[in-house]
């Protein structure tokens, strides 16, 4: 462990709040049989992690980020992920961007809760693959691995914001019958974001699929609709 990694971990420990450390295992479902089983928590708020990440991202190496991302403590891993995002966003040449993309994909086993996924995948993979072949995301979608599947879905957020919906809609359709509520939420969230850009695109997708959608996904998707339209969907009148 390098001195910089030790300093980052010490800075995080200094911001630890015991009450948060006791609460986070329930919030992030780290109990036996839950999706975050076995995770450990210091009790550090995300804004504090962002401050630390911003203070070091220019000088830290990928090897040091790897050490952070493989740490048993959730906040250390998330801080490593945030550092990687800040590092990627400052890079302008494709070769260095690709190096971070490959690094991120190699470290997906440690991007292992919804906040780590949602804080990173669309910033890194979404940007890099905006105008590139998207087959990677269909491969991730096929994996029997919740976080890889959520990466596939949430990465499309970057494309949606730029008016590119096709892959998001295909992935949403693929995940409609997924058994896990974290994927229901991701699907509904991305559909809602499509609706924020183009109401008709989301409406037509929902009209075709809403009867097969889990209730959670549907509620997320229609959150911004007019009340009357929301009720029509929820009561099966569309």
C-alpha positions in Angstrom: 0.0 0.0 0.0 1.4 3.4 -1.0 1.6 6.5 1.2 -1.1 8.1 -0.9 -3.5 5.2 -0.5 -2.9 5.2 3.2 -3.6 9.0 3.3 -6.9 8.5 1.4 -8.0 5.8 3.7 -7.0 7.8 6.8 -8.9 10.8 5.4 -12.0 8.6 5.0 -11.7 7.2 8.5 -11.4 10.7 9.8 -14.8 11.5 8.3 -16.5 8.3 9.6 -19.8 8.8 11.5 -20.6 5.8 13.8 -24.3 6.2 13.3 -23.9 6.0 9.5 -21.7 3.0 9.9 -24.5 1.3 11.8 -27.2 2.4 9.3 -25.5 1.7 6.0 -25.5 -2.2 6.2 -29.3 -2.0 6.3 -29.5 0.6 3.6 -27.1 -1.2 1.2 -28.5 -4.7 2.1 -25.3 -6.3 3.3 -26.9 -9.0 5.4 -26.8 -12.8 4.7 -28.5 -13.6 1.4 -28.9 -9.9 0.5 -27.4 -8.3 -2.6 -24.6 -6.5 -0.7 -23.8 -9.5 1.5 -20.7 -9.1 3.6 -19.9 -5.5 2.7 -18.3 -3.3 5.4 -18.9 0.3 6.1 -16.9 3.2 7.7 -19.9 5.6 7.8 -18.7 8.3 5.4 -21.1 10.5 3.5 -20.7 10.7 -0.3 -20.0 14.5 -0.4 -17.0 13.9 1.8 -15.8 11.1 -0.5 -16.1 13.4 -3.5 -14.0 16.0 -1.8 -11.3 13.5 -1.1 -11.5 12.1 -4.6 -11.2 15.5 -6.2 -8.2 16.4 -4.1 -6.1 13.4 -5.3 -7.3 12.3 -8.8 -4.7 14.2 -10.7 -1.7 12.5 -9.0 -3.0 9.0 -8.2 -2.0 6.1 -10.4 -4.3 3.4 -11.8 -2.4 0.8 -9.6 -3.3 2.9 -6.5 -6.9 3.2 -7.7 -7.0 -0.6 -8.1 -6.0 -1.0 -4.4 -8.9 1.3 -3.4 -11.4 -0.4 -5.6 -10.5 -3.8 -4.1 -10.8 -2.6 -0.5 -13.3 -4.4 1.8 -14.9 -1.1 2.9 -17.6 0.2 0.7 -16.6 3.9 1.0 -13.0 3.2 0.0 -14.2 1.4 -3.1 -16.7 4.2 -4.0 -14.0 6.8 -3.5 -11.7 4.8 -5.9 -14.6 4.7 -8.4 -15.1 8.5 -8.1 -11.4 9.1 -8.5 -11.5 7.0 -11.7 -14.4 9.1 -13.1 -12.7 12.4 -12.4 -9.5 11.1 -14.0 -11.4 9.9 -17.1 -13.3 13.2 -17.5 -10.0 15.1 -17.7 -8.5 12.9 -20.4 -8.8 14.1 -24.0 -7.0 11.4 -26.0 -8.6 8.2 -27.0 -5.7 5.9 -26.0 -5.8 7.0 -22.4 -9.6 6.9 -22.3 -9.5 3.3 -23.6 -7.0 2.4 -20.9 -9.4 3.6 -18.2 -12.3 1.9 -19.9 -10.4 -1.4 -19.9 -9.3 -0.8 -16.3 -12.9 -0.2 -15.3 -14.2 -3.3 -17.0 -11.4 -5.4 -15.4 -12.6 -4.1 -12.0 -16.3 -4.7 -12.4 -16.2 -7.5 -9.8 -15.6 -4.7 -7.2 -18.2 -2.3 -8.6 -20.6 -4.3 -6.6 -23.5 -2.2 -5.3 -25.9 0.1 -7.0 -24.3 3.4 -5.9 -20.9 2.3 -7.2 -22.5 1.4 -10.6 -24.6 4.5 -10.8 -21.8 6.8 -9.9 -19.5 5.6 -12.7 -20.7 3.5 -15.6 -22.5 6.2 -17.6 -19.6 8.7 -17.1 -17.0 6.3 -18.3 -18.6 3.6 -20.5 -21.4 5.8 -21.6 -19.1 8.5 -22.9 -16.6 6.2 -24.5 -19.2 4.1 -26.3 -21.5 6.9 -27.4 -20.6 6.5 -31.0 -19.1 3.1 -30.9 -20.4 -0.5 -31.2 -22.6 -1.4 -28.3 -22.2 -5.2 -28.3 -20.4 -5.0 -25.0 -23.6 -4.0 -23.2 -25.6 -6.9 -24.7 -22.8 -9.2 -23.4 -23.0 -7.7 -20.0 -26.8 -8.0 -20.1 -26.4 -11.8 -20.7 -24.3 -12.3 -17.7 -25.8 -14.0 -14.6 -24.5 -11.1 -12.5 -26.7 -8.3 -11.1 -24.1 -5.5 -11.2 -23.0 -6.3 -14.8 -26.6 -6.1 -15.9 -27.2 -2.9 -14.0 -24.1 -1.4 -15.7 -25.5 -2.4 -19.1 -28.8 -0.6 -18.3 -27.6 2.5 -16.5 -24.7 3.2 -19.0 -27.5 4.1 -21.5 -28.3 7.2 -19.3 -25.4 9.0 -21.1 -26.8 8.1 -24.5 -30.4 9.0 -23.6 -29.2 12.5 -22.5 -27.9 12.9 -26.0 -31.0 11.8 -27.8 -29.9 8.2 -28.5 -32.6 5.8 -27.2 -32.4 2.7 -29.4 -30.1 0.6 -27.2 -31.7 1.7 -24.0 -35.1 0.6 -25.3 -33.7 -2.8 -26.4 -32.1 -3.3 -23.0 -35.2 -2.2 -21.2 -37.3 -4.7 -23.1 -34.7 -7.4 -22.3 -34.8 -6.7 -18.6 -38.6 -6.3 -18.3 -39.0 -9.7 -16.7 -35.8 -9.6 -14.6 -36.4 -11.0 -11.1 -34.5 -8.3 -9.1 -36.1 -5.0 -8.0 -32.8 -3.2 -8.5 -33.2 -3.9 -12.2 -36.9 -2.9 -12.2 -35.8 0.4 -10.8 -33.0 0.8 -13.3 -35.4 0.0 -16.2 -38.0 2.4 -14.9 -35.4 5.2 -14.3 -34.0 4.9 -17.9 -37.5 4.9 -19.4 -38.4 8.0 -17.4 -35.2 9.7 -18.6 -36.2 8.9 -22.2 -39.6 10.4 -21.5 -37.9 13.6 -20.2 -36.3 13.9 -23.7 -39.1 12.5 -25.8 -42.5 11.8 -24.2 -43.9 10.0 -27.2 -41.0 7.5 -27.4 -41.5 6.5 -23.8 -45.3 6.5 -24.1 -45.3 4.2 -27.1 -42.8 1.8 -25.4 -44.9 1.6 -22.3 -48.2 1.2 -24.2 -46.7 -1.9 -25.7 -45.1 -3.4 -22.6 -46.6 -1.9 -19.4 -48.9 -4.9 -18.7 -45.8 -7.2 -18.5 -43.7 -4.7 -16.4 -43.1 -5.1 -12.7 -45.0 -2.5 -10.7 -41.8 -0.9 -9.5 -40.5 -0.4 -13.0 -43.8 1.0 -14.2 -44.1 3.5 -11.2 -40.5 4.7 -11.8 -41.2 5.1 -15.6 -44.4 7.1 -15.2 -43.4 9.3 -12.3 -43.3 12.5 -14.4 -46.5 11.8 -16.3 -49.7 13.7 -15.6 -51.7 12.3 -12.8 -54.5 11.1 -15.1 -52.2 9.3 -17.4 -50.4 7.7 -14.5 -53.6 6.3 -13.2 -54.6 5.0 -16.6 -51.3 3.0 -16.7 -51.6 1.8 -13.2 -55.2 0.6 -13.7 -54.6 -1.0 -17.1 -56.7 1.5 -19.1 -54.1 2.4 -21.8 
